[in-house]
Amino acid sequence: MLFTPFKMRGVVAPNRAVVSPMVQYRATGGMVNDYHMVHLGKFALGKFGIVFTENCAIEPRGRVTEGDLGLWDDSQIESHKRLTRFLKQEGSLAATQITHSGRKGSTPRSFDKPGELGPKEAGWQRWQVVGPSELAAGEGYTTPKQLGADEIEGLVKKFGEAARRADAAGYDVIEIHGAHGYLLAQFLSPISNTRNDQYGGDRAGRMRFPLAAAKAVRTSWPEHKPMFIRVSAVDGAGGWDVEDTIAYARELKAIGIDVVDTSSGGLTGLSTALPVKRSLGFQVPFAAAVKRGAEIPTMTVGLILDGPQAEAILQAGDADLIAIGRQALYDPFWALHAAQELGCDSDFDMWTPEYGWWLEKRKNNLPK
């Protein structure tokens, strides 16, 4: 199943292996540069069916760091076009993720030393962050300015505008990042959203802005192209759980979301701080619950290390797509190696011919 096509609207992924969005912090002015070409291009050479960029901010204050990619201005489109051309030339679907960091913006990179804010020579500066309420994400985070209702309506439009730019740049798939404690997730959880207007209160009120943003993206995104959304199935702070996510996914399905990318945690503190013990495939149960509860395709992620493990998830019907993150950094040819592990490509036919021809010839000379 891992190497069977997956049709979504008018688009077909050649296989079910997906490179998960992973922040790199190497952009200037939100532009794609040579680093992103090499970083993401190697995954297309590795024959992943779908290759996602890292999250792209819908406005400058929606970045996590100054080094994030962006789709907040038309001037950024051309740099993205260069990337999508190469990804598609190598047979992968080109995918991007759009987001707003909310109260988790204006932060150091995860690997910066204490007291640093990005590369010393870059001169990065902090900015005023925003959120649903004036509550910081945790120790060391800036207290956000509470968004007014008119500002929220403006952000809904910006999500739609970012989707238009992503289409103009040639992306085949778009995903909204609504997980890991970023702005949309902040609105969903009563831990971070203590508003008493139409964008707070009960679950319906807290879902209002995220659903409006999703609708704006779906309206601005071509009908024939699929749309994903990443969610934290549980927020890690006790305010949002799997049953909430299933109800949310049903609403998203009605809007026209095609795939729910199920992750978890990150509402407070680090975005990678998860509420469940890490073990192989530790987030698969979330994908399975949403897939069955909302009757919508799901993508799963989290310590999926090899082809047989991914295949077992698909065969069990627990997810429809397998997202590979850090394991893809460790092995950019993960998908091709998985094909060999599963007996789908013993003769290196799936490899780009510039590689496959040589590797097939070498095969006969290896020690038995």
Helices and strands as residue ranges (DSSP letters): E 6-8, E 11-13, E 17-19, H 34-45, E 50-57, G 60-62, E 69-70, G 74-76, H 77-89, E 93-99, G 102-104, G 120-122, E 130-131, E 145-146, H 149-168, E 173-178, H 183-188, H 203-220, E 227-232, H 242-255, E 259-263, H 284-294, E 298-300, H 307-315, E 321-324, H 326-330, H 334-341, H 353-363
